[in-house]
Amino acid sequence: MRNESQSKVIEDNPIGNGLDAFHALDDLDQEDLRNLTLPLLFALQSHTVSGLLLANKGRGTLRGDLLRLISAAASDDFNFDRVKPLLKSALASEPDALIWDQVYDAVTESTPPPRPIASSLQQTPWLRNTSSFANSSEHRKYVDD
């Protein structure tokens, strides 16, 4: 997932003690993991590397992707399974490269392709004609009478 320049940026800018608060918590239940998501994302978003790595979709930096993820995580319908691997990597003091890979995975939301939206506007035809009445038995009886 990472190219050589991304690996170099991560290597040159270690997370170091930036995630110590997350490493110190050994016994977490599911609710604790949920409560850690936003602080972890804020910690990663404010780290130098997030401003140096390219965004997942090509425009901007990873910091922008993290901001969007933070916004999504703050919503009521966020699926926290999406960030559990990242939380576990941070809590297990995994290497920086693995944590940043988990960040990229977390900001990449798998969504189905958009469905076409049917027009809800009932438009009035520009022209009025009777061509749709041709061979219509309902209207033929009026012509034949």
C-alpha positions in Angstrom: 0.0 0.0 0.0 2.9 2.3 0.7 5.5 3.4 -1.8 9.1 4.2 -1.0 8.6 7.9 -0.4 5.8 7.1 2.1 8.0 4.6 3.9 10.8 7.2 4.1 8.4 9.8 5.5 7.2 7.4 8.2 10.7 6.2 9.0 12.0 9.8 9.3 9.1 10.9 11.6 8.4 8.2 14.2 5.3 8.4 16.3 7.5 7.9 19.3 5.6 8.8 22.5 2.7 10.3 20.7 0.5 7.3 21.5 1.7 6.5 25.0 -1.8 7.0 26.5 -3.1 4.3 24.3 -0.2 1.9 25.0 -0.8 2.1 28.8 -4.3 0.8 28.6 -4.2 -3.0 28.8 -7.7 -4.1 29.9 -10.2 -2.6 27.6 -13.8 -3.7 27.0 -15.7 -2.9 23.8 -17.1 0.4 25.2 -13.6 1.5 26.1 -12.4 0.8 22.6 -15.3 3.0 21.2 -14.4 5.8 23.6 -10.8 5.8 22.5 -11.5 6.1 18.8 -11.9 9.9 18.6 -8.8 10.7 20.8 -6.7 8.3 18.8 -7.8 9.8 15.5 -7.1 13.3 16.8 -3.7 12.2 17.9 -2.9 10.7 14.5 -4.4 13.6 12.7 -2.2 16.1 14.6 1.0 14.1 14.0 3.4 15.5 11.4 3.2 12.4 9.2 -0.5 12.8 8.5 0.3 16.1 6.8 3.2 14.6 4.8 1.5 11.5 3.4 -0.8 11.7 0.4 -4.5 11.2 0.8 -5.9 7.8 0.0 -7.9 9.1 -3.1 -5.0 11.3 -4.4 -6.1 14.8 -3.5 -4.6 16.5 -0.4 -3.0 14.7 2.5 -3.9 11.9 4.9 -4.7 14.6 7.4 -7.7 15.5 5.3 -8.8 11.9 5.2 -8.5 11.7 9.0 -10.6 14.8 9.5 -13.4 13.2 7.4 -13.0 10.0 9.4 -13.2 11.9 12.7 -16.4 13.6 11.5 -17.8 10.2 10.5 -16.8 8.7 13.9 -18.6 11.4 15.7 -21.9 10.6 14.0 -24.4 8.2 15.5 -24.4 5.7 12.7 -20.6 5.1 12.5 -19.4 1.5 12.3 -16.6 1.2 14.8 -15.5 -2.1 13.4 -13.8 0.0 10.7 -11.2 1.3 13.2 -10.8 -1.6 15.6 -7.7 -2.9 13.8 -6.1 0.5 14.1 -7.0 0.7 17.8 -5.6 -2.7 18.4 -2.3 -1.8 16.6 -1.9 1.3 18.6 -2.6 -0.5 21.9 -0.2 -3.3 21.0 2.6 -0.8 20.2 2.9 -2.1 16.7 5.5 -0.5 14.4 4.7 2.9 12.9 4.5 1.5 9.4 1.7 -0.9 10.4 -0.2 1.8 12.3 -0.1 4.1 9.3 -1.2 1.2 7.1 -4.1 0.7 9.5 -4.9 4.4 9.2 -5.1 4.1 5.4 -7.4 1.1 5.8 -9.6 3.0 8.3 -10.0 6.0 6.1 -10.9 3.8 3.1 -14.6 3.1 3.6 -16.0 0.3 1.5 -19.3 1.6 0.2 -21.5 0.2 -2.6 -21.7 2.2 -5.8 -24.3 5.0 -5.7 -27.7 4.0 -6.9 -29.3 6.1 -9.6 -31.8 8.6 -8.2 -35.2 8.6 -9.9 -36.4 12.1 -10.7 -39.1 13.1 -8.3 -40.2 16.1 -10.5 -43.3 15.7 -12.5 -42.6 17.8 -15.5 -45.2 19.3 -17.7 -44.7 18.5 -21.4 -43.7 21.4 -23.6 -46.0 20.4 -26.4 -49.4 19.0 -26.4 -50.4 16.7 -29.1 -52.9 13.9 -29.7 -50.5 11.3 -31.2 -50.8 9.2 -28.1 -54.5 8.8 -28.8 -54.0 7.0 -32.1 -55.6 3.6 -32.2 -57.0 4.1 -28.7 -60.3 2.4 -28.4 -61.3 4.7 -25.6 -61.0 7.8 -27.8 -62.0 6.1 -31.1 -65.6 5.7 -30.0 -65.9 9.5 -29.7 -64.5 10.0 -33.2 -66.8 7.3 -34.7 -70.0 8.7 -33.1 
